[in-house]
């Protein structure tokens, strides 16, 4: 079996170290020398005493330079301290360690990091005393790289596309790629993509119009990137990015000459700084979905000596493919969100109409991108008799359907308001319309849209002549009132059910408001959030409404700063009005008997009053209007009859009677004796109409005043 102290290579054992006794080298060489795995024997001092040919070839160090030396002296680029610690553990316990993985570089391939699987076994003499360590090692680099790629792909699946934001998704791609795949990554997207526009299909020709959207470096080096996020990125015709955009094929430059990176930037100084960084390996991958190119992703290596290989390109393409789908989804969302926001803004009032009953201002804050655009709205609607209607409403849900439903409800409120309905009747009609909307569109999963179901609304009508405010609500938070003294109250209005539920009545409440009273209408997004419930929100709102004599814009700013996080969790609509009164000198009224002879007296009184107001230029038209309206009331209605003139921005003429019969405009035939009066009124006035009261009806007509 050979002499115990003979070395495996047959040379004499004399030297600076001695072989341990008890080794049968012939047997060792016979059993282990031809093993396909790398095998070695270490003595109790962890010095190499034997190794087979496979280990000699794998490590790249000749046998003569290994024997008698420790691992740290042989292969300094391996984690020798960790390996020797495992050997000592096996020597001390006698328990083997199987499949311990470590990574490092060897003399056989110093340019690449390899992974090795090692098993350690203690070798004992017949008396059970340890002679040393036997270890077997196998190169598992392919397995390690495959496992690392799978881990990176799994990480990419979790980290890329967490939001519906184009820039955030691009940055997530760069974050995942560094440092697992590259030392530096940059993501450049075409400008239409950033605006939510789908680019044209086919190859990109001409100037691509790229902007840097995301980038990541393994170390902070300002020289590494020539463009900051959001900046324009030039693309030269001779650059890999240009070829990638045209061919839609990834470009791999395993070895990048530092002197040839001038295509990265047109600025020579920038190119010089990039060359100084030492970029030496490059991949450029198109970001594409279907047949449309959204941009390109750059991957550089410079700190890692290993250049990119084909497997790295496959991994990069998988990264980019996943990111491309998420970026396109984010682009689609941005486009739809912008369209929905534009739709909603087009359906909201662009400016508050001119009226004198209240001083009013408003604010609208859309929800953030994650929540989407909602269906909150507000309105200020001038009514007859110098009155004004104030409205706020909220549609359930977010998105295009909610915005479209809001537009339908707002148009319906306008139509019903033009009929001069009391607030409770208006909400009842609106409730019927919502149920009709739902019936038209279907219910449940089979329906197209049920966002109108459960909508809320608060409708208030203020009369500056009587100072009365009539309010009704349908499932909406109560308004806030701040009287001139500064006290804040939330009137206990009958709640009423949300719109579309049916089966319950709506009730109105009438309040007398002195001039200068603040009337604050809002949606639930203002007072209700995850940070506080609605009761706490109402308390915060009351505290923000102190000093009601401030400018309304300042009050709005204080309310929003005190209650709303930016961006808000839900849409917020806020309408703040300060009441005014119409001076008694601008309103006159007369009660008239139901006698045809009183028509002339009514004309005379009206003419005299217009002279006092300095409105002689519209006296003739006013006489015609008064004559026609009073005559109709006497002929077709019942007493008492009341004539009222209101000087506002317009001259308002009102005739009230005790019947609910409404006149209608018609075209009289040549042979008809009547039927032309209302036609003349409609021709000579700005607008006219009828509103119903508790005791009958009022017919009114408005004329423009030159000075207004």
C-alpha positions as CSV (number, residue, x, y, z in Angstrom):
1,X,0.0,0.0,0.0
2,X,3.0,2.2,0.0
3,X,5.1,3.8,2.8
4,X,3.2,5.9,5.3
5,X,5.4,9.0,4.9
6,X,5.7,8.9,1.1
7,X,4.1,11.8,-0.7
8,X,1.5,11.1,-3.3
9,X,3.8,12.5,-6.0
10,X,6.5,10.0,-5.0
11,X,9.0,12.6,-3.7
12,X,10.7,12.3,-0.3
13,X,8.8,13.5,2.7
14,X,11.7,15.5,4.0
15,X,11.1,19.2,3.9
16,X,10.0,22.2,6.0
17,X,6.9,20.2,7.2
18,X,6.3,16.6,8.1
19,X,3.4,14.4,6.9
20,X,1.2,13.2,9.7
21,X,1.6,9.5,10.6
22,X,-1.3,7.2,9.9
23,X,-2.0,8.2,6.3
24,X,-2.0,5.4,3.8
25,X,-1.2,7.5,0.7
26,X,-1.4,4.7,-1.8
27,X,-4.9,3.9,-0.6
28,X,-5.9,7.6,-0.6
29,X,-4.5,8.0,-4.1
30,X,-6.3,4.9,-5.3
31,X,-9.7,5.8,-3.8
32,X,-9.8,9.5,-4.3
33,X,-7.2,10.5,-6.8
34,X,-9.4,9.9,-9.8
35,X,-12.7,11.2,-8.3
36,X,-14.5,13.7,-10.6
37,X,-14.9,16.0,-7.7
38,X,-12.1,18.2,-6.3
39,X,-10.7,16.4,-3.3
40,X,-8.1,17.4,-0.7
41,X,-6.8,16.3,2.7
42,X,-5.7,18.8,5.4
43,X,-3.9,17.9,8.5
44,X,-5.0,19.0,12.0
45,X,-3.1,22.4,11.4
46,X,-5.3,22.8,8.2
47,X,-2.3,22.5,5.9
48,X,-2.7,20.7,2.6
49,X,-1.2,17.3,2.5
50,X,-2.9,15.8,-0.5
51,X,-5.1,16.8,-3.5
52,X,-6.3,15.1,-6.6
53,X,-6.0,16.2,-10.2
54,X,-9.5,17.6,-10.4
55,X,-8.9,20.1,-7.6
56,X,-5.5,21.1,-9.0
57,X,-7.1,21.9,-12.4
58,X,-10.1,23.7,-10.8
59,X,-8.0,25.9,-8.6
60,X,-5.4,26.7,-11.2
61,X,-2.6,26.3,-8.6
62,X,0.1,23.5,-9.1
63,X,0.2,20.8,-6.6
64,X,3.7,21.7,-5.6
65,X,2.6,25.1,-4.5
66,X,-0.3,23.8,-2.5
67,X,1.3,21.1,-0.3
68,X,2.1,22.2,3.2
69,X,0.3,25.5,2.9
70,X,-3.0,26.8,4.3
71,X,-5.9,27.8,2.1
72,X,-5.5,31.5,2.7
73,X,-1.9,31.3,1.4
74,X,-3.0,29.3,-1.7
75,X,-6.1,31.1,-2.8
76,X,-6.4,34.6,-1.2
77,X,-9.5,35.5,-3.3
78,X,-11.6,32.8,-1.6
79,X,-13.3,33.2,1.8
80,X,-10.5,31.3,3.5
81,X,-11.4,32.4,7.1
82,X,-15.0,31.0,6.7
83,X,-13.8,27.7,5.2
84,X,-11.2,27.2,7.9
85,X,-13.7,27.9,10.6
86,X,-15.9,25.1,9.2
87,X,-12.9,22.8,9.1
88,X,-12.1,23.5,12.8
89,X,-15.7,22.9,13.7
90,X,-15.6,19.5,12.0
91,X,-12.3,18.7,13.7
92,X,-13.8,19.6,17.1
93,X,-17.2,17.9,16.8
94,X,-16.6,15.1,14.4
95,X,-19.8,16.0,12.6
96,X,-19.6,16.4,8.9
97,X,-20.8,19.5,7.0
98,X,-22.5,18.8,3.7
99,X,-23.0,21.1,0.7
100,X,-21.7,24.3,2.2
101,X,-21.7,27.0,-0.5
102,X,-19.2,29.8,-0.8
103,X,-18.1,32.1,-3.6
104,X,-14.9,33.6,-4.8
105,X,-12.2,33.7,-7.5
106,X,-9.5,31.3,-8.3
107,X,-6.3,31.4,-10.3
108,X,-8.0,29.2,-13.0
109,X,-10.5,32.1,-13.7
110,X,-9.6,35.2,-11.9
111,X,-12.0,37.4,-13.9
112,X,-15.2,35.7,-12.8
113,X,-16.7,34.9,-9.5
114,X,-17.5,31.2,-9.1
115,X,-19.7,29.4,-6.6
116,X,-18.5,26.2,-5.0
117,X,-20.3,23.5,-2.9
118,X,-18.0,22.0,-0.3
119,X,-18.4,19.1,2.1
120,X,-16.1,18.5,5.1
121,X,-15.4,15.1,6.8
122,X,-13.1,14.3,9.7
123,X,-10.5,11.6,9.1
124,X,-9.7,9.5,12.3
125,X,-7.0,6.9,13.0
126,X,-7.9,3.4,14.3
127,X,-8.0,4.8,17.8
128,X,-10.5,7.5,16.9
129,X,-8.0,10.3,17.1
130,X,-8.4,12.9,14.3
131,X,-5.8,12.8,11.6
132,X,-7.2,15.8,9.6
133,X,-9.9,16.9,7.3
134,X,-11.0,15.5,3.9
135,X,-13.0,18.0,1.8
136,X,-14.8,17.6,-1.5
137,X,-15.6,20.6,-3.7
138,X,-17.6,21.0,-6.9
139,X,-18.1,24.1,-9.0
140,X,-21.8,25.0,-8.8
141,X,-21.5,28.4,-10.6
142,X,-24.2,27.6,-13.1
143,X,-26.6,26.5,-10.3
144,X,-25.8,29.6,-8.3
145,X,-26.2,32.0,-11.2
146,X,-29.6,30.3,-12.1
147,X,-30.7,30.6,-8.5
148,X,-29.6,34.3,-8.4
149,X,-31.4,35.0,-11.6
150,X,-34.6,33.4,-10.3
151,X,-34.3,35.4,-7.1
152,X,-33.8,38.6,-9.1
153,X,-36.8,37.8,-11.3
154,X,-38.9,37.1,-8.2
155,X,-37.8,40.4,-6.7
156,X,-38.6,42.2,-9.9
157,X,-42.1,40.7,-9.9
158,X,-42.7,42.1,-6.4
159,X,-41.0,45.5,-6.8
160,X,-41.8,46.6,-10.4
161,X,-45.3,47.9,-11.0
162,X,-46.4,48.6,-7.5
163,X,-48.1,51.8,-8.5
164,X,-49.9,53.2,-11.6
165,X,-47.3,55.9,-12.0
166,X,-45.0,55.9,-15.1
167,X,-42.0,57.6,-13.5
168,X,-42.2,55.5,-10.3
169,X,-42.3,52.2,-12.4
170,X,-39.3,53.3,-14.4
171,X,-37.4,54.0,-11.2
172,X,-38.4,50.6,-9.8
173,X,-36.8,49.0,-12.9
174,X,-33.5,50.8,-12.2
175,X,-33.7,50.0,-8.5
176,X,-34.1,46.2,-9.1
177,X,-31.3,46.1,-11.6
178,X,-28.7,47.6,-9.3
179,X,-26.6,46.0,-7.9
180,X,-28.0,42.6,-8.6
181,X,-27.4,42.9,-12.4
182,X,-25.6,46.1,-13.1
183,X,-23.5,48.8,-11.4
184,X,-25.5,51.6,-13.1
185,X,-28.9,51.5,-14.8
186,X,-30.9,54.3,-16.5
187,X,-34.4,54.3,-17.9
188,X,-35.3,56.7,-20.7
189,X,-38.8,57.0,-22.0
190,X,-40.3,58.7,-25.0
191,X,-42.1,62.0,-24.2
192,X,-45.6,61.0,-25.5
193,X,-45.5,58.1,-23.0
194,X,-45.0,60.5,-20.1
195,X,-48.1,62.4,-21.3
196,X,-50.2,59.2,-21.4
197,X,-50.2,59.1,-25.2
198,X,-49.6,55.7,-26.9
199,X,-46.7,56.1,-29.3
200,X,-47.0,55.1,-33.0
201,X,-46.3,51.5,-33.9
202,X,-43.1,50.4,-35.7
203,X,-39.5,51.5,-35.4
204,X,-38.6,54.9,-34.0
205,X,-37.2,57.2,-36.7
206,X,-35.8,60.7,-36.4
207,X,-35.3,62.3,-33.0
208,X,-36.9,59.9,-30.5
209,X,-37.5,62.6,-27.8
210,X,-36.3,60.6,-24.8
211,X,-36.3,61.8,-21.2
212,X,-34.5,60.3,-18.2
213,X,-37.2,59.0,-15.9
214,X,-35.3,56.6,-13.6
215,X,-31.7,55.8,-12.7
216,X,-29.7,54.0,-10.0
217,X,-26.0,53.7,-9.3
218,X,-24.2,51.2,-7.0
219,X,-22.2,54.1,-5.7
220,X,-22.8,57.9,-5.6
221,X,-20.6,59.2,-8.4
222,X,-21.9,62.5,-10.0
223,X,-19.8,61.7,-13.0
224,X,-21.7,58.5,-13.8
225,X,-24.8,60.1,-15.3
226,X,-25.0,63.1,-17.6
227,X,-28.8,63.6,-17.2
228,X,-30.9,64.1,-14.1
229,X,-34.4,62.7,-13.9
230,X,-36.8,64.7,-16.0
231,X,-34.1,66.0,-18.3
232,X,-33.9,65.6,-22.1
233,X,-31.6,62.8,-23.2
234,X,-30.0,63.2,-26.7
235,X,-29.6,60.1,-28.8
236,X,-26.9,60.1,-31.5
237,X,-27.4,58.2,-34.7
238,X,-24.3,56.0,-34.1
239,X,-25.3,55.1,-30.5
240,X,-26.5,51.6,-29.4
241,X,-29.7,53.3,-28.1
242,X,-30.5,54.5,-31.7
243,X,-29.9,51.0,-33.1
244,X,-32.0,49.6,-30.4
245,X,-34.9,51.9,-31.1
246,X,-34.9,51.2,-34.8
247,X,-34.3,47.5,-34.7
248,X,-36.2,46.8,-31.5
249,X,-33.4,44.4,-30.6
250,X,-31.3,44.5,-27.4
251,X,-27.7,45.5,-27.8
252,X,-24.9,43.8,-25.9
253,X,-21.4,45.3,-25.7
254,X,-19.4,42.9,-23.5
255,X,-16.3,45.1,-23.7
256,X,-16.9,48.8,-24.0
257,X,-13.9,50.9,-25.1
258,X,-13.8,53.9,-22.7
259,X,-12.6,56.0,-25.6
260,X,-15.7,55.2,-27.7
261,X,-18.4,56.4,-25.4
262,X,-18.8,59.8,-27.1
263,X,-22.2,58.7,-28.4
264,X,-23.5,58.8,-24.8
265,X,-23.5,62.6,-24.8
266,X,-23.0,65.4,-27.3
267,X,-21.1,67.5,-24.7
268,X,-17.4,66.6,-24.9
269,X,-16.9,67.4,-21.3
270,X,-19.7,65.1,-20.2
271,X,-18.2,62.3,-22.4
272,X,-14.8,62.9,-20.8
273,X,-16.3,62.5,-17.3
274,X,-18.0,59.3,-18.3
275,X,-14.8,57.9,-19.7
276,X,-13.2,58.7,-16.4
277,X,-15.7,56.6,-14.6
278,X,-14.4,53.5,-16.5
279,X,-17.6,52.0,-17.9
280,X,-16.5,48.8,-19.6
281,X,-19.6,46.7,-20.4
282,X,-23.0,47.8,-21.7
283,X,-26.5,46.4,-22.4
284,X,-29.3,48.5,-24.1
285,X,-32.8,46.9,-24.1
286,X,-35.9,48.4,-25.8
287,X,-38.9,49.0,-23.6
288,X,-41.6,47.7,-25.9
289,X,-45.1,46.4,-25.7
290,X,-46.9,44.9,-28.7
291,X,-45.3,46.7,-31.7
292,X,-44.7,50.0,-29.9
293,X,-41.5,51.2,-28.4
294,X,-41.9,53.2,-25.1
295,X,-38.2,53.8,-24.5
296,X,-34.9,52.2,-23.7
297,X,-33.1,50.9,-20.6
298,X,-29.3,51.1,-20.2
299,X,-27.3,48.8,-18.0
300,X,-23.6,49.4,-17.3
301,X,-20.9,47.6,-15.5
302,X,-17.7,49.3,-14.3
303,X,-16.9,48.3,-10.7
304,X,-17.4,44.6,-11.4
305,X,-14.7,43.1,-13.5
306,X,-17.0,40.5,-15.1
307,X,-18.5,41.8,-18.4
308,X,-22.1,41.2,-19.4
309,X,-22.8,37.9,-21.0
310,X,-25.6,36.4,-22.9
311,X,-27.3,35.1,-19.8
312,X,-27.2,38.6,-18.4
313,X,-28.9,40.0,-21.5
314,X,-31.7,37.4,-21.1
315,X,-32.2,38.5,-17.5
316,X,-32.2,42.1,-18.5
317,X,-34.8,41.5,-21.2
318,X,-37.0,39.7,-18.7
319,X,-36.7,42.7,-16.3
320,X,-37.5,45.1,-19.0
321,X,-40.4,43.0,-20.4
322,X,-42.1,43.0,-17.0
323,X,-41.5,46.7,-16.6
324,X,-42.8,47.5,-20.1
325,X,-46.2,46.0,-19.3
326,X,-46.3,47.9,-16.0
327,X,-45.2,51.2,-17.7
328,X,-47.8,50.8,-20.4
329,X,-50.5,50.1,-17.8
330,X,-49.4,53.2,-15.9
331,X,-49.5,55.2,-19.2
332,X,-53.0,53.9,-19.9
333,X,-54.1,54.9,-16.4
334,X,-52.5,58.3,-16.7
335,X,-54.4,58.8,-20.0
336,X,-57.7,57.7,-18.6
337,X,-57.2,59.6,-15.4
338,X,-56.4,62.8,-17.3
339,X,-59.5,62.3,-19.5
340,X,-61.6,61.7,-16.5
341,X,-60.2,64.7,-14.7
342,X,-60.8,66.8,-17.8
343,X,-64.3,65.5,-18.1
344,X,-65.0,66.3,-14.4
345,X,-63.6,69.8,-14.7
346,X,-65.6,70.4,-17.8
347,X,-68.7,69.4,-15.9
348,X,-68.0,71.5,-12.9
349,X,-68.8,75.3,-13.1
350,X,-65.9,77.2,-14.7
351,X,-66.9,80.4,-12.9
352,X,-69.5,81.3,-10.4
353,X,-72.4,83.3,-12.0
354,X,-73.1,86.9,-11.2
355,X,-75.7,87.4,-8.5
356,X,-76.2,89.8,-5.6
357,X,-77.8,87.5,-2.9
358,X,-74.5,86.2,-1.6
359,X,-70.8,86.7,-1.8
360,X,-69.4,83.3,-2.7
361,X,-66.2,81.4,-3.3
362,X,-65.4,77.7,-3.8
363,X,-62.7,75.1,-3.8
364,X,-62.4,71.7,-5.4
365,X,-59.6,69.2,-4.6
366,X,-59.5,66.0,-6.6
367,X,-58.4,62.8,-4.8
368,X,-54.9,61.5,-5.5
369,X,-54.0,59.2,-8.4
370,X,-54.3,56.0,-6.4
371,X,-57.9,56.8,-5.6
372,X,-58.8,58.4,-8.9
373,X,-61.2,61.2,-9.7
374,X,-64.5,61.2,-7.9
375,X,-68.0,62.7,-8.4
376,X,-68.1,65.6,-6.0
377,X,-69.7,68.8,-7.3
378,X,-71.0,72.2,-6.3
379,X,-73.1,74.8,-8.0
380,X,-74.4,78.4,-7.6
381,X,-77.7,78.9,-9.5
382,X,-79.4,82.3,-9.8
383,X,-83.1,82.1,-9.3
384,X,-86.0,84.4,-9.9
385,X,-86.7,87.2,-7.4
386,X,-83.0,87.9,-6.8
387,X,-82.7,84.5,-4.9
388,X,-79.9,82.1,-5.3
389,X,-79.6,78.3,-4.9
390,X,-76.4,76.8,-3.4
391,X,-75.8,73.1,-4.1
392,X,-73.2,70.5,-3.2
393,X,-73.3,66.8,-4.0
394,X,-71.3,63.6,-4.0
395,X,-71.5,60.6,-6.2
396,X,-70.4,57.2,-4.9
397,X,-67.1,55.9,-6.4
398,X,-64.4,57.3,-8.6
399,X,-63.4,57.4,-12.2
400,X,-65.1,58.2,-15.5
401,X,-68.5,56.7,-14.5
402,X,-68.6,58.8,-11.4
403,X,-67.6,62.0,-13.2
404,X,-70.3,61.3,-15.9
405,X,-72.9,60.6,-13.3
406,X,-72.0,63.8,-11.5
407,X,-72.6,65.7,-14.8
408,X,-76.0,64.1,-15.3
409,X,-77.0,64.9,-11.7
410,X,-75.8,68.5,-12.0
411,X,-77.7,69.0,-15.2
412,X,-80.8,67.6,-13.6
413,X,-80.4,69.9,-10.7
414,X,-80.1,72.9,-13.0
415,X,-83.3,71.8,-14.9
416,X,-85.3,71.3,-11.7
417,X,-84.0,74.6,-10.2
418,X,-85.2,76.5,-13.3
419,X,-88.7,75.2,-12.4
420,X,-88.3,77.1,-9.1
421,X,-89.2,74.0,-7.0
422,X,-88.8,74.1,-3.2
423,X,-85.7,72.2,-2.0
424,X,-87.7,69.2,-0.7
425,X,-89.6,68.8,-3.9
426,X,-86.5,69.2,-6.0
427,X,-84.7,66.4,-4.1
428,X,-87.8,64.2,-4.5
429,X,-87.7,64.7,-8.3
430,X,-83.9,64.1,-8.3
431,X,-84.4,60.9,-6.3
432,X,-86.9,59.7,-9.0
433,X,-84.4,60.5,-11.7
434,X,-81.6,58.6,-10.0
435,X,-83.8,55.5,-9.8
436,X,-84.5,55.9,-13.5
437,X,-80.8,56.1,-14.2
438,X,-80.2,52.9,-12.3
439,X,-83.1,51.1,-14.0
440,X,-81.8,52.2,-17.4
441,X,-78.2,50.9,-16.6
442,X,-79.1,47.8,-14.7
443,X,-78.3,46.7,-11.1
444,X,-75.6,44.5,-9.7
445,X,-72.9,42.6,-11.6
446,X,-75.0,42.6,-14.8
447,X,-75.4,46.4,-14.8
448,X,-73.1,48.8,-16.5
449,X,-72.9,51.4,-13.9
450,X,-74.8,52.1,-10.6
451,X,-72.7,55.0,-9.4
452,X,-75.7,57.3,-9.1
453,X,-77.3,55.0,-6.5
454,X,-76.5,56.3,-3.1
455,X,-75.4,59.8,-4.2
456,X,-75.9,62.6,-1.7
457,X,-77.0,66.2,-2.2
458,X,-77.6,69.4,-0.1
459,X,-79.7,72.1,-1.7
460,X,-80.3,75.5,-0.2
461,X,-82.2,78.5,-1.5
462,X,-81.5,82.0,0.0
463,X,-83.8,85.0,-0.5
464,X,-82.0,88.4,0.1
465,X,-85.4,90.2,0.4
466,X,-86.9,88.1,3.2
467,X,-83.4,86.8,4.5
468,X,-84.9,83.4,4.6
469,X,-82.8,80.3,3.7
470,X,-84.6,77.1,2.9
471,X,-82.5,73.9,3.0
472,X,-83.0,70.2,2.4
473,X,-80.5,67.3,2.2
474,X,-80.4,63.8,0.9
475,X,-77.9,61.7,2.8
476,X,-75.5,64.7,3.0
477,X,-73.6,66.3,5.9
478,X,-75.3,69.3,7.4
479,X,-74.0,72.8,6.4
480,X,-72.1,75.0,8.8
481,X,-73.6,78.4,9.8
482,X,-71.5,81.2,11.2
483,X,-73.6,84.2,12.3
484,X,-72.0,87.7,12.4
485,X,-71.3,87.3,16.1
486,X,-69.0,84.4,15.3
487,X,-70.9,81.5,16.8
488,X,-70.7,78.4,14.7
489,X,-73.6,75.9,14.4
490,X,-74.5,72.9,12.4
491,X,-78.3,73.1,12.0
492,X,-80.2,69.9,12.6
493,X,-81.7,69.4,9.2
494,X,-83.8,66.3,8.5
495,X,-81.3,63.9,7.1
496,X,-83.3,62.4,4.2
497,X,-82.1,59.2,2.5
498,X,-79.4,59.1,-0.2
499,X,-80.6,59.5,-3.7
500,X,-82.0,56.4,-5.5
501,X,-83.2,54.5,-2.5
502,X,-86.8,55.8,-2.7
503,X,-89.6,55.2,-0.2
504,X,-88.9,58.2,2.1
505,X,-89.9,61.8,2.0
506,X,-87.5,64.8,2.0
507,X,-88.2,67.7,4.4
508,X,-87.1,71.3,4.2
509,X,-86.0,73.6,7.0
510,X,-86.4,77.4,6.9
511,X,-83.9,79.6,8.7
512,X,-83.7,83.4,8.9
513,X,-80.1,84.5,8.3
514,X,-79.0,88.1,9.1
515,X,-76.7,89.8,6.6
516,X,-73.1,88.7,6.9
517,X,-73.9,85.1,7.9
518,X,-71.5,82.5,6.5
519,X,-73.1,79.5,4.9
520,X,-70.6,76.7,4.4
521,X,-71.5,73.7,2.2
522,X,-69.0,70.8,1.7
523,X,-68.7,67.1,0.9
524,X,-67.8,64.4,3.3
525,X,-64.2,64.3,2.0
526,X,-63.6,67.5,4.0
527,X,-64.6,66.2,7.4
528,X,-64.1,62.5,7.2
529,X,-60.8,60.6,6.8
530,X,-58.7,57.9,8.2
531,X,-57.1,60.4,10.6
532,X,-60.4,61.4,12.2
533,X,-64.1,60.5,12.2
534,X,-66.9,62.9,11.1
535,X,-67.6,64.3,14.6
536,X,-63.9,65.2,15.0
537,X,-64.0,66.7,11.5
538,X,-67.0,68.9,12.3
539,X,-65.2,70.1,15.4
540,X,-62.1,71.0,13.3
541,X,-64.3,72.7,10.8
542,X,-66.0,74.8,13.5
543,X,-62.6,75.9,14.8
544,X,-61.4,76.8,11.3
545,X,-64.4,79.1,10.8
546,X,-63.5,81.6,13.5
547,X,-63.3,85.3,12.5
548,X,-66.0,85.1,9.8
549,X,-65.4,88.7,8.8
550,X,-62.2,87.6,7.0
551,X,-62.1,87.4,3.2
552,X,-63.7,84.3,1.9
553,X,-60.6,83.1,0.2
554,X,-58.7,83.2,3.5
555,X,-61.5,81.3,5.1
556,X,-61.3,78.6,2.4
557,X,-57.5,78.3,2.8
558,X,-57.7,78.0,6.5
559,X,-60.4,75.3,6.3
560,X,-58.5,73.2,3.8
561,X,-55.2,73.5,5.6
562,X,-56.8,72.5,8.9
563,X,-58.8,69.5,7.7
564,X,-57.3,68.1,4.4
565,X,-54.1,66.1,3.9
566,X,-52.4,66.7,0.5
567,X,-53.3,64.9,-1.6
568,X,-56.7,64.3,-0.1
569,X,-58.0,60.7,0.5
570,X,-61.3,61.6,-1.2
571,X,-62.6,64.4,-3.4
572,X,-63.3,67.6,-1.5
573,X,-65.9,70.2,-2.7
574,X,-66.2,73.4,-0.6
575,X,-68.6,76.3,-1.1
576,X,-68.5,79.3,1.2
577,X,-71.2,82.0,0.9
578,X,-71.7,85.2,2.9
579,X,-75.3,86.4,2.8
580,X,-76.4,89.9,1.8
581,X,-79.8,91.6,2.0
582,X,-81.6,93.7,-0.5
583,X,-82.2,97.2,0.9
584,X,-85.9,98.0,1.5
585,X,-85.6,101.0,-0.9
586,X,-85.0,98.6,-3.7
587,X,-88.2,96.6,-3.3
588,X,-91.8,97.9,-3.5
589,X,-95.0,95.9,-3.6
590,X,-98.7,96.6,-3.9
591,X,-101.8,94.5,-3.2
592,X,-104.3,94.9,-5.9
593,X,-108.0,94.0,-6.1
594,X,-109.2,91.6,-8.8
595,X,-110.8,94.4,-10.8
596,X,-109.9,95.2,-14.5
597,X,-110.0,98.9,-13.7
598,X,-106.9,98.4,-11.5
599,X,-104.6,97.6,-14.4
600,X,-104.2,101.3,-15.3
601,X,-103.4,102.1,-11.6
602,X,-100.8,99.3,-11.6
603,X,-99.1,100.8,-14.7
604,X,-99.1,104.3,-13.1
605,X,-97.6,103.0,-9.8
606,X,-94.9,101.1,-11.7
607,X,-94.0,104.2,-13.8
608,X,-93.8,106.4,-10.8
609,X,-91.5,104.0,-9.0
610,X,-89.2,103.7,-12.0
611,X,-88.9,107.5,-12.1
612,X,-87.8,107.5,-8.5
613,X,-85.2,104.8,-9.3
614,X,-84.1,106.8,-12.4
615,X,-85.2,104.0,-14.8
616,X,-87.4,106.1,-17.1
617,X,-85.7,104.5,-20.2
618,X,-87.4,101.1,-19.5
619,X,-90.8,102.6,-18.3
620,X,-92.6,101.7,-21.6
621,X,-91.5,98.1,-21.5
622,X,-92.3,97.8,-17.8
623,X,-95.8,99.3,-18.4
624,X,-96.4,96.6,-21.0
625,X,-95.2,93.8,-18.7
626,X,-97.2,95.0,-15.7
627,X,-100.3,95.5,-17.8
628,X,-100.1,92.0,-19.3
629,X,-99.3,90.1,-16.1
630,X,-101.9,91.9,-14.0
631,X,-104.6,91.5,-16.7
632,X,-103.9,87.7,-16.9
633,X,-104.1,87.4,-13.1
634,X,-107.4,89.2,-13.0
635,X,-108.8,87.3,-15.9
636,X,-107.7,83.8,-15.1
637,X,-106.8,83.7,-11.4
638,X,-108.3,84.6,-8.1
639,X,-107.4,87.4,-5.6
640,X,-105.7,88.7,-3.8
641,X,-103.2,89.9,-6.5
642,X,-99.8,91.3,-5.5
643,X,-97.5,93.3,-7.7
644,X,-93.8,93.6,-6.7
645,X,-90.9,95.4,-8.3
646,X,-87.3,94.6,-7.3
647,X,-84.4,96.6,-8.4
648,X,-81.4,94.3,-8.5
649,X,-78.8,93.9,-11.4
650,X,-82.0,93.6,-13.4
651,X,-85.5,95.0,-12.9
652,X,-87.7,92.2,-11.7
653,X,-91.5,92.4,-12.1
654,X,-93.5,89.9,-10.2
655,X,-97.3,89.3,-10.1
656,X,-98.6,86.8,-7.6
657,X,-102.1,85.3,-7.2
658,X,-103.9,82.6,-5.3
659,X,-104.2,80.0,-8.0
660,X,-101.8,77.3,-9.3
661,X,-102.8,77.6,-12.9
662,X,-99.8,78.4,-15.0
663,X,-99.9,80.4,-18.2
664,X,-98.2,79.1,-21.3
665,X,-96.7,80.8,-24.2
666,X,-98.3,80.1,-27.6
667,X,-98.4,81.5,-31.1
668,X,-101.7,83.3,-31.6
669,X,-103.4,82.9,-35.0
670,X,-104.4,85.9,-37.0
671,X,-108.1,85.6,-36.0
672,X,-107.4,85.1,-32.3
673,X,-108.4,88.0,-30.0
674,X,-105.9,87.0,-27.3
675,X,-102.8,85.0,-26.7
676,X,-100.3,87.6,-27.7
677,X,-99.5,89.1,-24.3
678,X,-97.0,86.6,-23.0
679,X,-95.4,86.5,-26.4
680,X,-94.8,90.2,-26.1
681,X,-93.5,89.8,-22.6
682,X,-91.1,87.1,-23.8
683,X,-89.9,89.4,-26.6
684,X,-89.3,92.5,-24.6
685,X,-87.8,91.0,-21.4
686,X,-84.5,89.1,-20.7
687,X,-86.3,86.1,-19.3
688,X,-89.6,85.2,-17.6
689,X,-91.2,82.3,-15.8
690,X,-93.5,80.9,-13.1
691,X,-92.8,79.7,-9.6
692,X,-95.2,78.1,-7.2
693,X,-95.7,79.2,-3.6
694,X,-97.6,77.8,-0.7
695,X,-100.5,80.1,-1.5
696,X,-100.5,80.0,-5.3
697,X,-98.0,81.1,-7.9
698,X,-95.9,84.0,-9.0
699,X,-95.2,85.0,-12.6
700,X,-92.1,87.1,-13.0
701,X,-90.1,88.8,-15.8
702,X,-86.7,90.4,-15.8
703,X,-85.4,93.3,-17.8
704,X,-81.8,94.4,-18.1
705,X,-80.8,97.7,-16.6
706,X,-78.5,99.9,-18.6
707,X,-76.3,100.9,-15.7
708,X,-75.9,97.3,-14.6
